[in-house]
Structures are given as structure tokens and as C-alpha cells.
Amino acid sequence: MMRCIGASAFRFAAAGLMALGLGCAGPGTLTAPSFAPPRNGVFNEALPVVESTHDDMLPSVVPASAYIAYASRAGGNLDIYLRPVGGGGAARLTTHSTDDSEPALSPDGKLIAWTSQERDVTGDIWVMDADGSAKRQLTKRDTSDSGPTWSPHGKALYFTSRPTASPFSRVET
């Protein structure tokens, strides 16, 4: 059986240096390929950087880091993993009994923000050091907070929050 994750899992690194997405590579296998920088506006051959039979999704990479952060069901529920871009073993950074997803590496590659259902089934925004230490919850509201995205300077996070009058929110880090 072949399973694919849609285009919503596709992300670009800054300045178009790398494109990252999930695609099918064979029966029961999902891969997160990266593409060499485009030449004449066209991406070249895909290079697999994460190969797994689990649901691996929502990759995040920044040029300042040699790592890819992504969510995976390798441990049962969704957790955040970090893997070197050039290959090698993945480190499981979260081990909550509920889903952790939507990792976002900070522009300098030192922090990872993510959405967690650990203390609120609707979702809250958390942040940790890129090695998985110093985890802290940033939002504790009666809303569904998700989709963290770093500001270009890395000092603020933007995220969606429902229900509110405005679908976007910001917190200082």
C-alpha cells in the first residue's frame, strides 16, 4: 500500500536554498526529500533525507542549522524529531502521551517551536532548545493555538488561534 502526505507538508528554507516536502517512494514508505538549489528556476533531483514507514510530516529546516525538525508517529502518537540533513539517526525530542506537531526551527537553528496537546487537547504553543532541553509552554489559553512561525529576526512567534476575533496572534520569545 502506498501512502502520501499532501502538498501542505511542503516548505521552503530561506532564500530558496532548499525545498523540503514529503512524497512517496514506494509501497508503505514515506520520504522527506530535499531538492538541490534551483537552477534557472527549476528544482533538480530529489534527495531523500528522511526515510521511514511511519507518518512523518511537517518538516522544518533553516540554512543556519544542519538539521531537519519534523513530526512523526514512529513512537505511536505524533512527536517531534530532529535529524541531520546529511543523514544519520533521528533524535526524538518529545515524548508526551498526546500529539506534538508542527515544529518550526528558529532562524538561527537554536530553538524549536511546536504545537502540543499535552496540557490542552485543543493545542498550545511550546518552545525548546534544538537539543530537546528547556521545554516551556508559551500559550495557556482556552483557544486552539497552532502553526507556529518564527519572525525573520527570531525574537517573536506568530501562530493561529481559534476562536478569536483575529485568526493570527504573536508572542515575544
C-alpha positions, 0 to 999 in steps of 0.5 A, a space after each residue: 500500500 502506498 501512502 502520501 502526505 499532501 502538498 501542505 507538508 511542503 516548505 521552503 528554507 530561506 532564500 530558496 536554498 532548499 525545498 523540503 516536502 514529503 512524497 512517496 517512494 514506494 509501497 508503505 514508505 514515506 520520504 522527506 526529500 530535499 531538492 538541490 538549489 534551483 537552477 534557472 528556476 527549476 528544482 533538480 533531483 530529489 534527495 531523500 533525507 528522511 526515510 521511514 514507514 511511519 507518518 512523518 510530516 511537517 518538516 522544518 529546516 533553516 540554512 543556519 542549522 544542519 538539521 531537519 525538525 519534523 513530526 512523526 508517529 514512529 513512537 505511536 502518537 505524533 512527536 517531534 524529531 530532529 535529524 541531520 540533513 546529511 543523514 544519520 539517526 533521528 533524535 526524538 525530542 518529545 515524548 508526551 502521551 498526546 500529539 506534538 506537531 508542527 515544529 518550526 526551527 528558529 532562524 538561527 537553528 537554536 530553538 524549536 517551536 511546536 504545537 502540543 496537546 499535552 496540557 490542552 487537547 485543543 493545542 498550545 504553543 511550546 518552545 525548546 532548545 534544538 537539543 530537546 532541553 528547556 521545554 516551556 509552554 508559551 500559550 495557556 489559553 482556552 483557544 486552539 493555538 497552532 502553526 507556529 512561525 518564527 519572525 525573520 529576526 527570531 525574537 517573536 512567534 506568530 501562530 493561529 488561534 481559534 476562536 478569536 476575533 483575529 485568526 493570527 496572534 504573536 508572542 515575544 520569545 
